[in-house]
Amino acid sequence: MIVVAITGASGVIYGVRLLEVLKELRKDTALIVTEPAHIILDYEMGIDEDYLKTIVNKYYDPDDLTTAINSGSCRFESMVIAPCTMKTLSAISNGYASNAVTRAADVALKERRNLIIIPRETPLRSVHLENMLNISREGGVILPAMPGFYHKPEKIQDMVDFIVGKILDILKIDNHLYQRWQQ
């Protein structure tokens, strides 16, 4: 199972598109959406919880620390936080597991599972960079939402698919969401 969390940063389209592609690929998914993310999902994409529940296998309440994914005995393979707020990043970096997102990320790190974080903030303060470095040192992957342009994107979806394709690459899931560099 791949756990996806959507937090309240701009760029929720990355998490939604990832879930849509994982569903197309018939991958088992679980989703956590923070309360601020619901506001951003409505504002940026005009979608709600009902749509999200149709594209995932399991849907978890962000305030429920008793969910299976909050235990190391739950055998999820990977976790992706797309997008990840600096608040969530800081909590993970500092071991502050106060909700289902940060606790599941804590489990991923302590159990040496894939944790991929898509920070969506610019510019970055030194503390943001230090928090990313802390997570990277523990085995997490920091994948900023920085699309490439060598594939000559023609629309926003092309840039989103570039980032989602990179996430799938790290998860070792074959995809053709973007044109790879060829010389």
C-alpha contacts under 8 A as a table, 3 or more apart, distances in Angstrom:
res1	aa1	res2	aa2	distance
1	M	27	K	7.17
1	M	28	D	4.81
1	M	29	T	5.30
1	M	30	A	7.00
1	M	75	R	7.60
1	M	76	F	4.72
1	M	77	E	5.67
1	M	78	S	7.03
2	I	27	K	7.58
2	I	28	D	6.35
2	I	29	T	4.84
2	I	30	A	6.30
2	I	76	F	6.12
2	I	77	E	5.94
2	I	78	S	4.94
2	I	79	M	5.69
2	I	80	V	7.59
3	V	29	T	5.73
3	V	30	A	4.68
3	V	31	L	5.85
3	V	32	I	7.80
3	V	76	F	7.04
3	V	78	S	6.18
3	V	79	M	4.54
3	V	80	V	6.30
4	V	15	G	7.19
4	V	19	L	7.68
4	V	29	T	7.18
4	V	30	A	6.11
4	V	31	L	4.92
4	V	32	I	6.43
4	V	79	M	5.70
4	V	80	V	4.85
4	V	81	I	5.77
4	V	82	A	7.24
5	A	15	G	7.41
5	A	31	L	5.67
5	A	32	I	4.67
5	A	33	V	5.78
5	A	34	T	7.88
5	A	79	M	7.67
5	A	80	V	6.28
5	A	81	I	4.62
5	A	82	A	6.24
5	A	83	P	7.84
5	A	101	V	6.36
6	I	12	V	6.56
6	I	15	G	6.03
6	I	31	L	7.78
6	I	32	I	6.39
6	I	33	V	4.91
6	I	34	T	6.56
6	I	37	A	6.27
6	I	81	I	5.90
6	I	82	A	5.28
6	I	83	P	5.75
6	I	84	C	7.00
7	T	12	V	7.66
7	T	33	V	6.13
7	T	34	T	5.28
7	T	35	E	7.92
7	T	36	P	6.81
7	T	37	A	4.87
7	T	81	I	7.32
7	T	82	A	7.02
7	T	83	P	5.89
7	T	84	C	5.57
7	T	85	T	6.15
7	T	88	T	7.75
8	G	12	V	7.76
8	G	34	T	6.63
8	G	35	E	7.39
8	G	36	P	4.55
8	G	37	A	3.73
8	G	38	H	7.40
8	G	39	I	7.58
8	G	40	I	6.21
8	G	83	P	7.50
8	G	84	C	7.46
8	G	85	T	6.30
9	A	12	V	6.92
9	A	37	A	6.86
9	A	40	I	7.17
9	A	83	P	5.98
9	A	84	C	6.42
9	A	85	T	5.28
9	A	120	R	6.36
9	A	121	E	7.77
10	S	40	I	6.69
10	S	44	E	7.77
10	S	83	P	7.17
10	S	120	R	6.62
11	G	14	Y	5.96
11	G	15	G	7.93
11	G	44	E	7.96
11	G	82	A	7.74
11	G	83	P	5.94
11	G	120	R	6.76
12	V	15	G	5.45
12	V	16	V	6.40
12	V	37	A	7.47
12	V	40	I	7.04
12	V	41	L	6.19
12	V	44	E	7.58
12	V	82	A	6.68
12	V	83	P	5.80
13	I	16	V	5.05
13	I	17	R	5.86
13	I	41	L	7.95
13	I	44	E	7.96
13	I	45	M	7.26
13	I	160	V	7.41
14	Y	17	R	5.32
14	Y	18	L	6.06
14	Y	82	A	5.90
14	Y	83	P	6.69
14	Y	160	V	6.20
14	Y	163	I	7.39
14	Y	164	V	6.51
15	G	18	L	5.09
15	G	19	L	6.27
15	G	81	I	7.47
15	G	82	A	4.70
15	G	83	P	6.46
16	V	19	L	5.19
16	V	20	E	6.26
16	V	52	L	7.72
17	R	20	E	4.98
17	R	21	V	6.19
17	R	160	V	7.70
17	R	161	D	7.67
17	R	164	V	7.15
18	L	21	V	5.26
18	L	22	L	6.11
18	L	164	V	5.73
19	L	22	L	5.04
19	L	23	K	6.08
19	L	29	T	7.62
19	L	55	I	6.51
19	L	56	V	6.98
20	E	23	K	5.16
20	E	24	E	6.31
20	E	55	I	6.26
21	V	24	E	4.97
21	V	25	L	6.19
22	L	25	L	4.96
22	L	26	R	6.13
22	L	27	K	5.25
22	L	28	D	7.73
22	L	29	T	7.54
23	K	26	R	4.85
23	K	27	K	5.81
23	K	28	D	7.61
23	K	29	T	7.87
23	K	55	I	6.15
23	K	56	V	7.01
24	E	27	K	7.77
28	D	56	V	7.47
28	D	57	N	6.14
29	T	56	V	5.39
29	T	57	N	5.32
29	T	58	K	6.48
30	A	56	V	5.99
30	A	57	N	5.81
30	A	58	K	4.46
30	A	59	Y	5.65
30	A	60	Y	7.25
31	L	56	V	6.73
31	L	58	K	6.26
31	L	59	Y	4.86
31	L	60	Y	5.99
32	I	59	Y	6.21
32	I	60	Y	5.11
32	I	61	D	6.25
32	I	62	P	5.75
32	I	100	A	7.36
32	I	101	V	6.64
33	V	37	A	6.10
33	V	38	H	6.90
33	V	60	Y	7.73
33	V	61	D	7.30
33	V	62	P	6.30
34	T	37	A	5.14
34	T	38	H	6.71
34	T	62	P	5.64
35	E	38	H	5.36
35	E	39	I	7.12
35	E	62	P	7.82
36	P	39	I	5.34
36	P	40	I	6.61
37	A	40	I	4.98
37	A	41	L	5.93
38	H	41	L	5.07
38	H	42	D	6.28
38	H	48	D	6.91
38	H	49	E	7.51
39	I	42	D	5.31
39	I	43	Y	6.14
40	I	43	Y	4.92
40	I	44	E	5.72
40	I	45	M	7.78
41	L	44	E	5.50
41	L	45	M	5.39
41	L	46	G	6.26
41	L	47	I	5.78
41	L	48	D	6.72
42	D	45	M	5.55
42	D	46	G	4.12
42	D	47	I	5.10
42	D	48	D	6.20
43	Y	46	G	5.81
47	I	51	Y	6.55
47	I	52	L	7.94
48	D	51	Y	5.76
48	D	52	L	6.72
49	E	52	L	5.05
49	E	53	K	6.17
50	D	53	K	5.29
50	D	54	T	6.78
51	Y	54	T	5.34
51	Y	55	I	7.05
52	L	55	I	5.49
52	L	56	V	6.74
53	K	56	V	5.62
53	K	57	N	7.66
53	K	58	K	7.63
53	K	59	Y	6.52
56	V	59	Y	6.94
60	Y	64	D	7.49
60	Y	67	T	7.22
60	Y	100	A	7.93
61	D	64	D	5.46
61	D	100	A	7.33
62	P	65	L	7.75
62	P	99	N	5.83
62	P	100	A	4.82
62	P	101	V	6.36
63	D	99	N	5.27
63	D	100	A	5.97
64	D	67	T	6.13
64	D	99	N	6.92
64	D	100	A	6.04
65	L	70	N	6.28
65	L	99	N	6.14
65	L	100	A	5.36
65	L	103	R	7.46
66	T	70	N	6.59
67	T	70	N	5.64
67	T	71	S	7.68
67	T	100	A	7.60
68	A	71	S	5.74
68	A	73	S	7.97
68	A	74	C	5.71
69	I	72	G	7.42
69	I	74	C	5.56
69	I	75	R	7.91
69	I	76	F	7.12
69	I	100	A	7.94
69	I	104	A	5.75
69	I	107	V	7.94
70	N	74	C	7.56
70	N	100	A	6.47
70	N	103	R	5.61
70	N	104	A	4.87
70	N	107	V	6.60
71	S	74	C	5.61
71	S	104	A	7.51
71	S	107	V	6.61
72	G	75	R	7.20
72	G	107	V	5.63
72	G	108	A	7.87
72	G	111	E	6.64
76	F	79	M	7.87
77	E	113	R	6.13
77	E	114	N	6.79
78	S	108	A	7.08
78	S	113	R	5.82
78	S	114	N	4.54
78	S	115	L	5.97
78	S	116	I	7.96
78	S	171	L	7.56
79	M	104	A	7.81
79	M	105	A	6.90
79	M	108	A	6.93
79	M	113	R	7.89
79	M	114	N	6.11
79	M	115	L	4.88
79	M	116	I	6.25
80	V	115	L	5.88
80	V	116	I	4.67
80	V	117	I	5.85
80	V	118	I	7.64
81	I	84	C	5.44
81	I	115	L	7.97
81	I	116	I	6.37
81	I	117	I	4.96
81	I	118	I	6.02
82	A	117	I	6.51
82	A	118	I	5.06
82	A	119	P	7.34
83	P	117	I	7.41
83	P	118	I	5.15
83	P	119	P	5.78
83	P	120	R	5.87
84	C	88	T	6.35
84	C	89	L	6.54
84	C	117	I	6.28
84	C	118	I	5.52
84	C	119	P	4.70
84	C	120	R	6.22
85	T	88	T	5.25
85	T	89	L	6.19
85	T	119	P	6.31
85	T	120	R	6.62
85	T	121	E	7.43
86	M	89	L	4.85
86	M	90	S	5.93
86	M	119	P	7.18
86	M	121	E	7.39
86	M	128	H	6.77
87	K	90	S	5.16
87	K	91	A	6.23
88	T	91	A	5.07
88	T	92	I	6.22
88	T	101	V	7.96
88	T	102	T	6.69
89	L	92	I	5.25
89	L	93	S	6.07
89	L	119	P	7.81
89	L	128	H	7.90
89	L	131	N	6.74
89	L	132	M	7.26
90	S	93	S	5.05
90	S	94	N	6.10
90	S	128	H	7.44
90	S	131	N	5.89
91	A	94	N	5.25
91	A	95	G	6.00
91	A	96	Y	4.70
91	A	97	A	6.68
91	A	102	T	6.62
92	I	95	G	5.17
92	I	96	Y	6.04
92	I	97	A	6.88
92	I	102	T	5.64
92	I	105	A	6.70
92	I	106	D	6.45
92	I	135	I	7.48
93	S	96	Y	7.77
93	S	131	N	5.32
93	S	132	M	7.24
93	S	134	N	5.88
93	S	135	I	5.54
94	N	131	N	7.83
95	G	106	D	6.77
96	Y	102	T	7.06
96	Y	103	R	7.89
97	A	100	A	7.62
97	A	101	V	7.88
97	A	102	T	4.74
97	A	103	R	4.43
97	A	106	D	6.73
98	S	102	T	6.37
98	S	103	R	6.64
99	N	102	T	5.58
99	N	103	R	5.96
100	A	103	R	5.11
100	A	104	A	5.87
101	V	104	A	5.36
101	V	105	A	6.22
102	T	105	A	5.03
102	T	106	D	6.04
103	R	106	D	4.88
103	R	107	V	6.20
104	A	107	V	4.95
104	A	108	A	6.19
105	A	108	A	4.97
105	A	109	L	6.29
105	A	115	L	6.74
106	D	109	L	5.26
106	D	110	K	6.13
107	V	110	K	5.19
107	V	111	E	5.85
108	A	111	E	5.32
108	A	112	R	5.92
108	A	113	R	4.77
108	A	114	N	6.45
108	A	115	L	6.10
109	L	112	R	5.01
109	L	113	R	6.06
109	L	114	N	7.54
109	L	115	L	6.82
109	L	138	E	6.61
109	L	139	G	6.81
109	L	140	G	6.86
110	K	113	R	7.77
112	R	139	G	7.10
114	N	139	G	7.69
114	N	140	G	6.63
114	N	141	V	7.69
114	N	171	L	7.62
115	L	139	G	7.59
115	L	140	G	4.86
115	L	141	V	6.08
116	I	140	G	5.97
116	I	141	V	4.71
116	I	142	I	6.00
116	I	143	L	6.76
116	I	167	I	7.52
117	I	140	G	7.42
117	I	141	V	6.16
117	I	142	I	5.01
117	I	143	L	5.89
117	I	144	P	7.60
118	I	142	I	6.24
118	I	143	L	4.97
118	I	144	P	5.00
118	I	145	A	6.06
119	P	142	I	7.36
119	P	143	L	7.02
119	P	144	P	5.20
119	P	145	A	6.64
120	R	144	P	6.66
120	R	145	A	6.17
121	E	124	L	6.60
124	L	128	H	5.93
124	L	129	L	6.80
125	R	128	H	5.24
125	R	129	L	6.58
126	S	129	L	5.12
126	S	130	E	6.11
127	V	130	E	4.92
127	V	131	N	6.06
128	H	131	N	5.17
128	H	132	M	6.27
129	L	132	M	5.06
129	L	133	L	6.13
130	E	133	L	4.98
130	E	134	N	6.18
131	N	134	N	5.09
131	N	135	I	6.39
132	M	135	I	5.23
132	M	136	S	6.09
132	M	142	I	6.66
133	L	136	S	4.95
133	L	137	R	6.06
134	N	137	R	5.20
134	N	138	E	6.54
135	I	138	E	5.16
135	I	139	G	6.56
135	I	140	G	5.25
135	I	141	V	7.53
135	I	142	I	7.91
136	S	139	G	5.12
136	S	140	G	4.65
136	S	141	V	5.73
136	S	142	I	6.66
137	R	140	G	7.17
143	L	167	I	7.68
145	A	163	I	6.38
146	M	163	I	7.30
147	P	159	M	5.61
147	P	160	V	7.41
147	P	162	F	6.04
147	P	163	I	5.96
148	G	151	H	7.18
148	G	159	M	7.45
148	G	162	F	7.13
149	F	152	K	5.26
149	F	153	P	6.32
149	F	159	M	7.98
150	Y	181	W	7.06
151	H	178	Y	7.00
151	H	179	Q	5.49
151	H	180	R	7.13
151	H	181	W	7.38
153	P	156	I	7.53
153	P	158	D	5.19
153	P	159	M	6.20
154	E	158	D	6.55
155	K	158	D	5.48
155	K	159	M	7.07
156	I	159	M	5.25
156	I	160	V	6.30
157	Q	160	V	4.98
157	Q	161	D	5.95
158	D	161	D	5.11
158	D	162	F	6.23
158	D	178	Y	7.24
159	M	162	F	5.08
159	M	163	I	6.74
160	V	163	I	5.40
160	V	164	V	6.25
161	D	164	V	4.90
161	D	165	G	5.71
161	D	177	L	5.39
161	D	178	Y	6.32
162	F	165	G	5.11
162	F	166	K	6.30
162	F	177	L	6.35
162	F	178	Y	5.22
163	I	166	K	5.06
163	I	167	I	6.34
164	V	167	I	5.02
164	V	168	L	6.25
164	V	177	L	7.51
165	G	168	L	5.04
165	G	169	D	6.12
165	G	175	N	6.47
165	G	176	H	7.23
165	G	177	L	5.30
165	G	178	Y	6.43
166	K	169	D	4.93
166	K	170	I	6.43
167	I	170	I	5.28
167	I	171	L	6.36
168	L	171	L	4.86
168	L	172	K	6.09
168	L	173	I	5.11
168	L	174	D	7.03
168	L	175	N	6.99
169	D	172	K	4.89
169	D	173	I	5.75
169	D	174	D	6.76
169	D	175	N	7.51
170	I	173	I	7.60
176	H	179	Q	7.04
